Amino acid sequence: MATRPAKRPKVPSAQLDQREKDDYLPGNIIEIVIHNFMTYDHLVCKPGSRLNLVIGPNGSGKSSIVCAIALGLAGEPQLLGRASSVGAFVKRGEDSGYVKITLRGFTSEDNTTILRKIDTNNKSEWVLNGSVVPKRDLIEVIQKFNIQVNNLTQFLPQDRVCEFAKLTPVQLLQETVKAVGNPQLQVQHHSLVEKRGELKDLEVSVAKNQETMNQLKALNVQQEKDVERLPWWTLVLLCLSKRVHSIFMLRLFNDCVAMALLHAALALLLYQKWHSALIVFSAAVSVKMNVLLFAPPLVLLMLKALSIKGILSTLSCAALIQVLLGLPFLLSHPMSYISRAFNLGRVFIHFWSVNFKFVPEDIFISKEFACSLLVIHLTLLLVFSHFKWCKNEGGLLNLMRSRVHDATSKLSNIHQFTSCKPRVHILHKQHIATVMFVGNFIGIICARSLHYQFYSWYFFSLPYLLWKTPFPTIIRMLLFAGVELCWNVYPSSSCSSLLLLFIHIIILWGLWISPIEHPYVGEESHSKG
């Protein structure tokens, strides 16, 4: 914030505006005496009480008189735009000179005489009414008359006309207030500017609070719709699975621990706790690699919600967890750890497959079959991302283009990158859950083999996914029962695995034809307004 300007000595403005019988105002120049100054040997000039004009051909000394007034009234050489030192104003061939100015006092008998002696050594001596004084005492006297030779609206040398023309309206107003106003007017004007700045800050704060309130209202409305969309009694279905009971209570597979951590990370995502969510997500990946099925939709959500700074910082947190957990193995056997811990090329036993038991075993274990499923997996993710999840942004390509442009612009400016906010948008909880669960469900459909314990990878999201489809409730219940039936056939058969794939495709089709969600908090209310 700018410092408060120094107050000038208080002088009643009415006193400065009073003319007496001699018709002069306090502070008017009564007499100018110039000796050995620029073009003059000696000059005595007595201006009138009103408007004065100095007329003459070029080089006759008009500017010399103006310079004498400026320097005689405590002005610096720089304000004239001619020379940087006072010695340059001594007449050529002389060693010293002086300027004497007599100002009309507040009465006709109380005039003020100012004498400035200068020499070629750039020294000045100040004499006030016959007494040598320091410059600051002289300036105080000049300020009593509201004389400001450094103010372009009051004193405008010809060499600074261009500078005057460049003044903004605000600067022009400030200089004018200084030049013609009451000495206290400048202080009051500065206080008014400060108050206006505080008012603008309050207006911005109110606008931000209003925007936050609108977002919270929209979020509340959306959450009410979510509650109505998914009936409470559907959660009872999660307690009726015989297979899940076996997985959690009898077998104690590590899939249960991994999914518990994944659901904890998802809960943090719903509350926009991105850094904490990525840390817990990374811990879940350390338990079991199937959690990586949630990675593509998670990265997409990060692109939608976070700036490049936020994305890099959250990914750094996730990477740090992987390094810390694997540090003992990285220090002892780094290559073995990396190759075995992140082995994505495992071949599963055909006998245990629940989803592709109908596929002949030689095809099931072939690399071509695995590559085909991978291509289908990636294609479905891209199609859902472009046409469903990024519809609001104009498609996946448009979102990627905007994020790449944002990244290049911010990374090119380190200050802008470090000062930018990590979060740029607040996502609807429903949108986060939908993208995460559907992305994982697509991975489930395209998984080369689902063993019985893998049912826990998506079982708890089934009611949510089924009630996202536009199917009638009876169809949703039948689909849920069909999935449960297929997972409880032991050992799995060609018919059960084919039926499971068919039901999965029906659910995926229902998710595809479901209405597109508004991803950002407050967007729906803005579009209606």
Disulfide bonds with the S-S distance in Angstrom:
none
